[in-house]
Amino acid sequence: MKNMVNFRDLETAFKYKSNSELCLTWFVFMILRYPSLSKVIQYFAKVTLKYRLPFKWAIRMTAFRVFCSGENPQEAFATIKLLHNYNVKSVLDYVSEGEINQSAYDENTNKIVENIETILEGTRTDFVSLKITGLEDPEFLKANNKVVISDEMHENVRLVNLLNRVDRICRSAFNNQVMVYIDAEETWMQDIIDSLAEIMMSKYNRNKVVVFNTLQMYRKDRLMYLNRLLEDSKLKEFFPGIKLVRGAYREMESLLAKQEGRENPVFEYKVDTDNAFDEAVRLCLQQHNRVVTCIATHNEESILLALECISSFGIINYYEKVQFSQLFGMSDHLTFNLSSRKYHASKYLPYGEVEKAIPYLIRRAEENTSVDGQIGRELDLINLEIKRRDTTKVK
Ligand SMILES: Cc1cc2nc3c(=O)[nH]c(=O)nc-3n(C[C@H](O)[C@H](O)[C@H](O)COP(=O)(O)OP(=O)(O)OC[C@H]3O[C@@H](n4cnc5c(N)ncnc54)[C@H](O)[C@@H]3O)c2cc1C
């Protein structure tokens, strides 16, 4: 293949990190490696959040620095600029979770619109991520999951307000040539999120992709949904933006299905999730003339499959059609080696006040301790890079 990517090129992978930043990352992953220690720290983080205890500085100096891009837009934009130097795109993600009042949702909408419109030192974000749970109460989303959303719907004021918030963000993105990834959540509120995403795609993706919906391929029904969405987009004449992930809420989904005595909506075996993910990658990339796909994963095999598809389906303009994305602080060997070989690669860049980022950090800790081999792989790569830097210094 023309653009072979060497994911073991660690100099390229970690070039953007100073020695001290690399050591801090090593330290944080070392803690995550020990589930019991990680659990104690997660407990302290939850208590800090609940009782506003003064451990904020400890979190800010460690996990926050590794997984978040800053506390305010200025700090986040400095990271965007740094990543641009390495041809890595940015997905600005304003973290604000757990709010339960309408003014906070309006405030979050304003912040995201500001992020889309801001140009700092000539730099603008390339993408924003949009968590619908930051614009409405998850309980309200759950209660209204099956409601048919439409532009003509007037009777439910809260739903109209939600639609208007999402529309404001997508319109601003459309006007400013920024793209929006709408994140996927748990099944009990995903139908309403799918509806909102489809309305926005049919409105703003008429000529090119601005809005993306996220599909969690651990769900048994998502290949069917993908096929339906691809067909619908032809009928309604819009270009689909599809972000593929495996899914972050497996334990919770399985537990709730068991408690409620219904069929588990997610696969029980990882191999089934992997097969569904691969199938979705093939389906989307086959239709590259109409679909822009974001492959959001830390799984090297999935990325290799996408690279193979780019080659076998003859996708010449792959930079526009196929995007790769990883979370800030994770899998730099994938992001930076893809970007160095001229593939479209981005980092999800969460930013926000430390307290508001704690739920996000807890999810990262939980994910890292539960995904087999993830921490070991990150640590091995960091250790090798530390050694490599040491040897080069001695020479
Ligand atoms: C840029 C980016 C954006 C993301 N956005 C979202 C989002 O909007 N919504 C969301 O839910 N998640 C999101 N995620 C998280 C994602 O869903 C995964 O949890 C995470 O990336 C790990 O999966 P993987 O493909 O990277 O790696 P892998 O390590 O190959 O896969 C781990 C994943 O496999 C699945 N899995 C593990 N064990 C089993 C099992 N026994 N049976 C079935 N499935 C299993 C789970 O989904 C688990 O997370 C995002 C991830 C990235 C990198």
PDBQT file of the ligand as one rigid body, heavy atoms in Angstrom, charges set to zero:
ROOT
HETATM    1  C1  LIG A 401     -12.691   9.732  19.554  1.00  0.00    +0.000 C 
HETATM    2  C2  LIG A 401     -13.623   8.872  20.352  1.00  0.00    +0.000 A 
HETATM    3  C3  LIG A 401     -14.951   9.261  20.527  1.00  0.00    +0.000 A 
HETATM    4  C4  LIG A 401     -15.835   8.454  21.258  1.00  0.00    +0.000 A 
HETATM    5  N1  LIG A 401     -17.151   8.807  21.369  1.00  0.00    +0.000 NA
HETATM    6  C5  LIG A 401     -18.022   7.960  21.977  1.00  0.00    +0.000 A 
HETATM    7  C6  LIG A 401     -19.424   8.224  21.998  1.00  0.00    +0.000 A 
HETATM    8  O1  LIG A 401     -19.898   9.220  21.460  1.00  0.00    +0.000 OA
HETATM    9  N2  LIG A 401     -20.237   7.334  22.634  1.00  0.00    +0.000 N 
HETATM   10  C7  LIG A 401     -19.751   6.187  23.221  1.00  0.00    +0.000 A 
HETATM   11  O2  LIG A 401     -20.541   5.389  23.746  1.00  0.00    +0.000 OA
HETATM   12  N3  LIG A 401     -18.426   5.925  23.218  1.00  0.00    +0.000 NA
HETATM   13  C8  LIG A 401     -17.559   6.770  22.620  1.00  0.00    +0.000 A 
HETATM   14  N4  LIG A 401     -16.219   6.477  22.606  1.00  0.00    +0.000 N 
HETATM   15  C9  LIG A 401     -15.703   5.322  23.415  1.00  0.00    +0.000 C 
HETATM   16  C10 LIG A 401     -15.787   4.041  22.603  1.00  0.00    +0.000 C 
HETATM   17  O3  LIG A 401     -17.146   3.673  22.463  1.00  0.00    +0.000 OA
HETATM   18  C11 LIG A 401     -15.053   2.848  23.278  1.00  0.00    +0.000 C 
HETATM   19  O4  LIG A 401     -15.543   2.660  24.563  1.00  0.00    +0.000 OA
HETATM   20  C12 LIG A 401     -13.579   2.996  23.386  1.00  0.00    +0.000 C 
HETATM   21  O5  LIG A 401     -13.048   3.696  22.319  1.00  0.00    +0.000 OA
HETATM   22  C13 LIG A 401     -12.931   1.595  23.446  1.00  0.00    +0.000 C 
HETATM   23  O6  LIG A 401     -13.166   0.885  22.238  1.00  0.00    +0.000 OA
HETATM   24  P1  LIG A 401     -12.042   0.747  21.110  1.00  0.00    +0.000 P 
HETATM   25  O7  LIG A 401     -12.680   0.549  19.785  1.00  0.00    +0.000 OA
HETATM   26  O8  LIG A 401     -11.160   1.917  21.180  1.00  0.00    +0.000 OA
HETATM   27  O9  LIG A 401     -11.146  -0.465  21.596  1.00  0.00    +0.000 OA
HETATM   28  P2  LIG A 401     -11.268  -1.990  21.982  1.00  0.00    +0.000 P 
HETATM   29  O10 LIG A 401     -10.344  -2.099  23.140  1.00  0.00    +0.000 OA
HETATM   30  O11 LIG A 401     -11.007  -2.874  20.834  1.00  0.00    +0.000 OA
HETATM   31  O12 LIG A 401     -12.742  -2.272  22.447  1.00  0.00    +0.000 OA
HETATM   32  C14 LIG A 401     -13.229  -2.120  23.737  1.00  0.00    +0.000 C 
HETATM   33  C15 LIG A 401     -14.724  -2.015  23.557  1.00  0.00    +0.000 C 
HETATM   34  O13 LIG A 401     -15.245  -3.249  23.057  1.00  0.00    +0.000 OA
HETATM   35  C16 LIG A 401     -16.539  -3.476  23.565  1.00  0.00    +0.000 C 
HETATM   36  N5  LIG A 401     -16.538  -4.714  24.365  1.00  0.00    +0.000 N 
HETATM   37  C17 LIG A 401     -15.626  -5.087  25.303  1.00  0.00    +0.000 A 
HETATM   38  N6  LIG A 401     -15.943  -6.295  25.826  1.00  0.00    +0.000 NA
HETATM   39  C18 LIG A 401     -17.088  -6.698  25.222  1.00  0.00    +0.000 A 
HETATM   40  C19 LIG A 401     -17.930  -7.841  25.351  1.00  0.00    +0.000 A 
HETATM   41  N7  LIG A 401     -17.664  -8.838  26.202  1.00  0.00    +0.000 N 
HETATM   42  N8  LIG A 401     -19.027  -7.899  24.562  1.00  0.00    +0.000 NA
HETATM   43  C20 LIG A 401     -19.317  -6.931  23.679  1.00  0.00    +0.000 A 
HETATM   44  N9  LIG A 401     -18.572  -5.810  23.513  1.00  0.00    +0.000 NA
HETATM   45  C21 LIG A 401     -17.470  -5.700  24.276  1.00  0.00    +0.000 A 
HETATM   46  C22 LIG A 401     -16.883  -2.269  24.445  1.00  0.00    +0.000 C 
HETATM   47  O14 LIG A 401     -17.576  -1.349  23.617  1.00  0.00    +0.000 OA
HETATM   48  C23 LIG A 401     -15.512  -1.728  24.831  1.00  0.00    +0.000 C 
HETATM   49  O15 LIG A 401     -15.530  -0.353  25.109  1.00  0.00    +0.000 OA
HETATM   50  C24 LIG A 401     -15.349   7.253  21.863  1.00  0.00    +0.000 A 
HETATM   51  C25 LIG A 401     -14.016   6.867  21.665  1.00  0.00    +0.000 A 
HETATM   52  C26 LIG A 401     -13.171   7.635  20.915  1.00  0.00    +0.000 A 
HETATM   53  C27 LIG A 401     -11.764   7.172  20.718  1.00  0.00    +0.000 C 
ENDROOT
TORSDOF 0
